[in-house]
Amino acid sequence: QVQLVESGGGLVQAGGSLRLSCKVSGLTFSICPMAWFRQAPGKERELVARIGMSGSANYQDSVKGRFTITRDIAKNTVYLQMNSLKSEDTAVYYCKAEWFSGDYWGQGTQVTVSS
């Protein structure tokens, strides 16, 4: 079965950095678009960044220039490098696999940015 396991969340001060990881199994990772979403308390889940099969990436405007999504095909892992973190980046972060049979989600990892 398809499984996504996120890691790398934590508590960081404003201006700091974190790198989230999402290891994927159960599908052909090299041809699966991947995305990172986040959900803050009381808010809807929102797209943060997406990377296509070709490696092309797009970002939510609020994270452009600060966050970078990448993928390591050999490790079946997608990353989200987050720099210059702000308090408004505090949320649970989820990775999503956009597979042919449907979308699959990880369990989420908490990111808390203290100001």
C-alpha positions in Angstrom: 0.0 0.0 0.0 1.0 3.6 -0.5 2.6 5.2 2.6 4.0 8.7 3.2 6.0 9.4 6.3 6.9 13.0 7.1 9.6 14.1 9.5 11.6 17.2 10.3 9.1 19.4 12.0 9.8 21.2 15.3 10.1 24.4 17.1 12.2 27.2 15.6 12.7 30.9 16.2 11.6 33.4 13.6 14.2 33.8 11.0 15.4 30.2 11.4 15.3 27.2 9.1 13.8 23.7 9.0 13.9 20.9 6.4 10.9 18.6 6.1 11.2 15.2 4.6 8.5 12.9 3.2 9.5 9.3 2.4 7.2 7.6 0.0 6.6 3.9 -0.6 4.1 1.8 -2.5 4.2 3.7 -5.8 6.6 4.7 -8.6 8.0 7.8 -7.0 9.8 9.0 -10.1 6.6 9.6 -12.0 4.5 10.9 -9.2 3.9 14.6 -8.7 4.3 15.6 -5.0 3.1 18.5 -3.0 3.4 20.0 0.5 0.3 21.5 2.2 -0.1 23.1 5.5 -3.0 23.7 7.9 -2.9 26.3 10.7 -5.4 26.2 13.6 -8.8 27.4 12.5 -7.8 27.6 8.8 -8.3 25.5 5.8 -5.5 23.3 4.4 -3.5 25.2 1.8 -1.0 24.3 -0.9 2.5 25.4 -0.1 4.6 23.9 -2.9 4.3 21.3 -5.7 6.9 19.5 -7.8 6.0 17.8 -11.0 7.5 14.7 -12.6 9.9 16.8 -14.6 11.1 18.5 -11.4 9.4 21.8 -12.1 8.1 23.5 -9.0 5.5 26.1 -8.1 4.9 27.9 -4.8 2.3 29.8 -2.8 3.1 33.5 -3.1 3.8 33.9 0.6 6.7 31.3 0.6 8.3 32.2 -2.7 12.0 32.9 -2.2 12.0 31.3 1.3 10.9 27.7 0.7 12.3 25.2 -1.8 10.7 21.8 -2.7 13.0 19.1 -4.1 12.9 15.4 -4.6 15.5 12.6 -4.4 14.4 9.8 -6.7 17.0 7.4 -5.3 15.6 7.9 -1.8 11.9 8.1 -2.7 11.8 11.3 -0.7 10.5 14.8 -1.2 11.9 17.7 0.8 10.7 21.1 1.8 13.5 23.5 2.8 12.1 26.3 4.8 14.2 29.4 5.4 13.5 32.8 7.0 10.6 31.3 8.9 7.9 33.6 10.1 5.3 33.1 12.9 2.6 32.8 10.2 4.3 29.7 8.9 3.2 27.8 12.0 1.1 24.9 11.0 0.9 21.2 10.5 2.6 20.3 7.3 1.4 17.5 5.1 2.9 15.9 2.0 0.7 14.6 -0.7 1.3 12.1 -3.6 -0.8 12.8 -6.7 -0.9 9.2 -8.0 -3.0 7.7 -10.8 -5.3 5.9 -8.4 -5.8 9.0 -6.2 -4.2 11.3 -3.8 -2.4 10.0 -0.7 -1.5 12.0 2.4 1.1 11.7 5.1 0.2 12.0 8.8 1.6 15.5 9.1 4.4 17.1 11.0 4.1 20.2 13.3 6.1 23.3 12.6 6.0 26.0 15.2 7.8 29.3 14.7 8.2 31.5 17.8 8.5 35.2 17.4 
